[in-house]
């Protein structure tokens, strides 16, 4: 099954675009896509392979993946099981490349197979989330 792909250009260097995409994810992520929008405090992740990625709601966290690639300014990837069975995660990946005065970000949500393909249709809102990400960088 083909990955879901989107590309955007943001007003930042690849290094800044990477940092905001990863460590700043909780700032641009829409709280509506969390277990409890009213208590959403952000997304926690550490800058290393195998680190968990979790939504934070007060003192409770909800893991929804693990970092699989951490190449600052170049590439980020993680397993992804938000609204899916964690036993059969998909994957998300973003690559960052200088383009003009900004950075091109190529995003891919893949890893679809027989065990998780039924969930694929739930993920049509990536343009909305990536727009929030771009806006957090100034467009």
Backbone as a ProteinNet text record, in pm:
[ID]
protein_1_A
[PRIMARY]
XXXXXXXXXXXXXXXXXXXXXXXXXXXXXXXXXXXXXXXXXXXXXXXXXXXXXXXXXXXXXXXXXXXXXXXXXXXXXXXXXXXXXXXXXXXXXXXXXXXXXXXXXXXXXXXXXXXXXXXXXXXXXXXXXXXXXXXXXXX
[TERTIARY]
85	0	89.9	60.6	144.1	141	253.8	256.8	175.2	135.7	74.6	192	198.4	313.2	266.7	343	319	453.7	464.6	584.8	543.8	620.7	596.2	730.7	726.7	845.3	817.6	913.2	896.7	1005.3	977.1	1068.5	1166.4	1263.2	1362.2	1477.8	1586.8	1697.4	1657.9	1722.5	1692.8	1711.4	1810.2	1834.6	1718.9	1671.5	1559.2	1431.4	1408.4	1288.7	1284.4	1398.3	1407.9	1375.8	1437.2	1416.6	1270.6	1205.2	1064.8	975.6	1008.7	928.6	935.8	1051.5	1071.8	1048.2	1143.4	1134.6	1022.7	979.9	870.1	735.5	728	604.8	482.2	499.1	385.5	331.8	412.3	368.4	283.1	304.6	226	120.4	129.4	29.8	-105.4	-210	-345.3	-397.7	-434.6	-484.8	-607.1	-679.8	-796.7	-757.9	-630.5	-582.8	-510	-566.6	-510.5	-622.3	-585.7	-688.7	-780.9	-730.8	-812.8	-764.8	-826.4	-779.9	-769.7	-858	-858.1	-737.3	-676.9	-563.8	-429.9	-427.9	-305.8	-196.9	-80.8	32.4	149.9	140	248.4	284.9	397.7	449.4	592.2	620.5	753.5	828	952.6	1041.6	1184.2	1272	1413.9	1486.8	1593.8	1665.2	1758.3	1697.8	1778.6	1693.4	1757.4	1690	1642.5	1522.9	1454.5	1379.3	1393.3	1319.9	1170	1088	943.7	897	788.8	722.2	584.2	549.5	426.3	352.7	221.8	136.4	133	142.9	144.3	15.4	-51.4	-175.4	-159.7	-115.7	-91.7	17.7	-13	85.6	77.3	-7.9	-25	32.8	100.4	149.7	97.4	77.8	24.7	124.8	209.4	304.9	232.4	285.5	228.8	336.7	457.3	564.4	698.8	799	938.1	1022.9	1119.3	1211.1	1291.4	1298.2	1376.7	1493.5	1485.2	1594.4	1604.7	1725.5	1749.8	1875.1	1857.1	1966.7	1935.6	1977	1941.1	1967.9	1865	1873.6	1859.8	1845.5	1841.7	1719	1700.6	1595.7	1551.3	1419.8	1358.8	1258	1250.7	1148.8	1110.6	988.6	940.5	835.3	816.4	698.9	580.4	460.2	343.4	221	160.3	40.3	-73.8	-73	-182.7	-312.5	-412.6	-542.5	-528.8	-425.9	-401.3	-363.2	-356.6	-307.6	-155.6	-100.2	44.9	124.6	58.8	126.9	156.7	87.3	103.5	115.5	224.5	237.3	265.8	236	280.5	409.2	455.3	575.8	553.4	619.8	625.7	771.8	798.6	934.4	929.3	1024.8	1038	1184	1206	1340.9	1342.6	1459.4	1474.3	1589	1562.8	1666.5	1651.8	1764.7	1762.8	1704.2	1617.2	1556.4	1532.8	1606	1594.5	1628.8	1540.4	1561.2	1501.2	1449.2	1382.1	1427.7	1334.8	1363.5	1245.6	1276.3	1173.3	1164.8	1042.3	1017.2	932.7	987.2	913.5	868.8	738.6	677.1	615.9	633	575.5	518.6	394.6	331.9	313.5	398.9	398.8	396.1	453.2	454.4	321.5	241.1	109	121.2	46.2	46.1	-90.1	-104.8	-234.9	-285.8	-194.4	-234.9	-283.2	-242.8	-281.6	-349	-370.7	-423.2	-562.1	-642	-776.3	-770.1	-661.6	-648	-604.5	-555.2	-495.1	-588.8	-716.4	-811.9	-831.9	-790.3	-803.2	-706.4	-606.2	-496.6	-498.5	-613.5	-625.4	-598.9	-568.1	-550.4	-404.8	-312.9	-173.7	-155	-225.3	-207.7	-239.5	-341.9	-378	-263.6	-213.1	-105.9	21.9	54.6	176.1	162.3	41.8	18	43.5	-0.8	26.2	176.3	244.1	390	455	416.3	472.7	443.7	321.7	286	371.2	407.6	489.6	630.8	668.9	799.7	790	674.4	655.2	610.6	549	494.3	564
-117.2	0	124	217.5	336.8	423.4	486.2	581	705.9	776.6	909	1006.1	1089.7	1180.5	1324.8	1414.6	1557.7	1628.8	1737.4	1820.6	1964.4	2032.8	2174.1	2245.8	2375.7	2458.1	2549.8	2555	2635.9	2742.4	2847.3	2960.6	2934.2	2847.3	2812.3	2738.3	2729.5	2645.3	2499.4	2404.7	2264.3	2228.5	2287.2	2257.6	2305.6	2428.2	2480.6	2405.5	2377.5	2304	2166.9	2099.8	1970	1983.6	2082.3	2100.1	2127.2	2213	2244	2124.2	2051.6	1933.2	1828.8	1812.4	1706.7	1756.2	1827.4	1870.5	1971.8	2040.1	2135.2	2080.2	1950	1888.5	1922.7	1926.4	1956.7	2096.9	2186.4	2323.5	2340.6	2256.3	2270.3	2161.8	2057.1	1949.6	2002.4	1968.3	2012.6	1928.1	1992.6	1921.9	1836.4	1868	1788.3	1644.6	1622.3	1488.8	1424.1	1441.2	1383.1	1315.5	1234.3	1167.4	1263	1380.1	1476.6	1618	1682.2	1814.1	1918	1913.9	2014.9	2005.4	1887.1	1871.4	1853.2	1872.2	1850.4	1949.6	1895.9	1978.6	1971.9	1888.9	1880.4	1738.2	1725.4	1595.1	1585	1474.6	1451.9	1350.2	1385	1290.1	1333.2	1236.3	1264.9	1254.2	1331.5	1334	1214.5	1094.9	974.6	860.5	773.8	656.6	568.1	515.2	427.3	502.7	634.7	712.4	706.5	696.9	700.3	840.3	844.5	968.7	960.5	1059.5	1048.8	1181.4	1173.5	1288.8	1306	1429.8	1457	1529.7	1475	1532.3	1535.2	1650	1659.3	1562.7	1474.5	1376	1244.4	1237.7	1115.8	1134.2	1032.6	1037.9	917.7	938.8	838.1	815.1	712.3	685.1	652.6	704.3	673.2	645.3	613.5	576.2	577.4	538.9	542.5	599.5	682.3	740.4	627.4	626.8	526	587.3	716.9	786.8	926	966.1	1099.4	1155.3	1230.3	1293.2	1442.2	1521.3	1663.3	1738.6	1811	1890.8	1812.1	1679.8	1595.2	1504.1	1421.6	1319.4	1279	1259.5	1211.4	1103.6	997.2	894.4	833.5	780.9	713.9	611.6	514.1	429.4	515.3	475.1	560	471.7	479	399.4	480.1	610.5	693.2	646.9	613.4	563.5	433.5	355.5	227.3	124.3	-0.8	-107.3	-95	-72.6	-57.6	-180.5	-295.2	-415.9	-410.9	-321.6	-311.6	-164.7	-98.6	44.3	75.2	198	251.8	329.5	408.6	488.1	628.7	726.1	858.2	896.2	971.5	1015.1	1153.3	1236.3	1369	1390.1	1443.8	1481.6	1632	1691.2	1836.2	1873.5	1966	2007.9	2156.3	2226.6	2369.7	2389.1	2489.8	2524.5	2674.4	2744.8	2890.5	2948.4	3035.1	3095.5	3011.8	2894.3	2813.3	2669.1	2582.8	2440.3	2362.3	2266.7	2175.2	2059.7	2030.3	1919.1	1817.7	1698.8	1589.1	1495.8	1477.8	1399	1273.1	1163	1036	959.3	914.9	826.9	693.1	599.1	469.6	354.5	244	124.4	52.2	74.6	11.6	-133.4	-220.7	-362.7	-421.9	-552.1	-616.4	-594.1	-585.9	-571.7	-431.4	-327.9	-191.8	-113	-173.9	-101.3	-41.4	-101.1	-47.4	90.3	122.5	251.9	362.8	329.3	427.9	544.7	518.3	624.3	728	697.9	792.5	910	898.3	993.8	1089	1147.9	1245.8	1388.6	1409.3	1544.5	1588.9	1517.1	1560.9	1700.2	1738.8	1877	1981.3	1957.5	2049.5	2057.4	1942.6	1942	2003	1972.1	2029.9	2179.1	2227.5	2370.8	2438.6	2376.4	2429.6	2432.7	2327.8	2321.7	2436.7	2454.9	2563	2699.3	2718.2	2844.5	2871.3	2766.2	2784.7	2831.5	2815	2859.1	2990.7	3048.6	3175.3	3156.2	3043.1	3021.6	2918.1
0	0	0	-88.5	-102.3	23.1	53.9	165.3	133.2	236.8	223.9	219.2	116.6	101.5	86.6	146.3	132.8	134.7	61.2	62.5	85.1	167.3	193.6	199.2	178.8	197.9	315.5	407	527.7	534.2	609.3	623.8	736.8	711	813.2	747.8	819.3	775.7	799.7	734.6	763.5	910.5	974.8	1116.6	1204.6	1178.9	1256.8	1223.5	1096.3	1054.4	1122.2	1129.4	1195.8	1344.6	1409.8	1553.4	1587.4	1509.1	1536.3	1503.3	1397.7	1363.2	1474.3	1533.3	1632.3	1774.7	1829.5	1969.3	1991.4	1884.4	1895	1850.4	1828.3	1776.8	1861.2	1991	2078.1	2060.3	2004.8	1981.5	1857.6	1757.4	1634.1	1616.9	1695.7	1687.6	1731.9	1663	1697.2	1813.2	1922.2	2040.5	2009.5	1902.7	1864.7	1830.6	1798.4	1762.7	1880.1	1997.7	2119.4	2198.6	2297.6	2377.7	2452.7	2493.9	2568.8	2534.4	2434.1	2390.5	2502.6	2600.1	2706.2	2799.3	2809.8	2901	2827.8	2697.4	2618.7	2657.7	2698	2739.4	2641.8	2540.7	2443.9	2408.8	2339.9	2299.3	2350.7	2416.9	2472.4	2387.8	2354.5	2290.7	2317.5	2322.7	2345.1	2211.1	2194.3	2067	2047.1	2040.9	2021.5	1967.7	1892.1	1837.7	1952.6	1938.2	2033.5	2142.4	2149.6	2249.6	2220.4	2324.2	2302.3	2262.2	2187.3	2149.7	2214.4	2298	2376.1	2385.5	2380.1	2407.4	2559	2605.8	2748.9	2785.7	2886.7	2941.1	3092.3	3143.9	3287.8	3328.4	3422.3	3468.5	3392.1	3292.4	3214	3074.7	3026.7	2889.1	2812	2683.1	2593.5	2480.7	2492.9	2385.4	2255	2145.1	2014.4	1911.1	1958.2	1867.1	1935.5	1857.4	1901.7	1789.5	1825.1	1726.9	1662.7	1529.7	1457.9	1381	1347.1	1279.6	1340.6	1378.3	1432.3	1366.3	1258.4	1185.5	1177.2	1278.1	1284.8	1153.9	1112	990.1	862.3	873.7	754.3	750.4	855.1	849.4	988.9	1002.2	1125.9	1088.5	1168.5	1148.2	1282.2	1285.7	1405.9	1368.4	1454.7	1441.9	1483.4	1442.6	1466.6	1483.8	1603.4	1626.2	1687.4	1668.4	1717.5	1649.8	1731	1683.1	1604.2	1638.7	1573.7	1679.8	1639.2	1724.9	1735.4	1854.5	1868.6	1822.3	1815.9	1770.1	1620.2	1549.3	1403.9	1363.9	1405.4	1378.8	1232.3	1196.4	1068.6	1099.2	1004	1024.2	970.3	1028.6	967.7	952.7	847.1	818.2	756.6	792.2	732	696.3	575.5	534.7	513.1	532.9	532.6	438.2	344.1	249.4	220.4	221.5	189.7	50.4	38.8	-89.6	-91.2	-174.6	-177.7	-42.5	8.6	140.6	252.5	220	320.8	318.3	349.9	360.8	304.4	221.3	170.8	270.2	311.6	401.9	326.7	308.3	245.6	356.9	365.9	472.9	413.2	483.8	438.9	556.5	541.9	641.2	571.3	606.5	538.3	636.6	591.8	675	677.8	574.3	569.5	524.4	590.5	555.9	589.7	574.6	599.5	741.3	837.3	977.2	1014	939.5	977.3	865.3	752	635.5	658.1	744.7	770.5	835.4	902.5	969.8	874.6	755.5	666.4	634.6	615.1	579.7	690.1	812.7	924.4	911.6	825	824.8	705.8	678.6	570.9	615.3	742.5	795.4	805	744.5	748.4	689.3	581	532.5	639.5	718.8	827.9	929.5	972.2	1071.3	1015.4	891.9	831.5	808.5	785.1	773.6	908.3	1016.5	1150.4	1176.8	1134.7	1148.4	1071	944.8	863	926.6	975.9	1039.6	1163.5	1235.1	1354.6	1319.3	1192.1	1144.4	1066.9	1062.9	991.2	847.9	816.1	681	602.7
[MASK]
+++++++++++++++++++++++++++++++++++++++++++++++++++++++++++++++++++++++++++++++++++++++++++++++++++++++++++++++++++++++++++++++++++++++++++

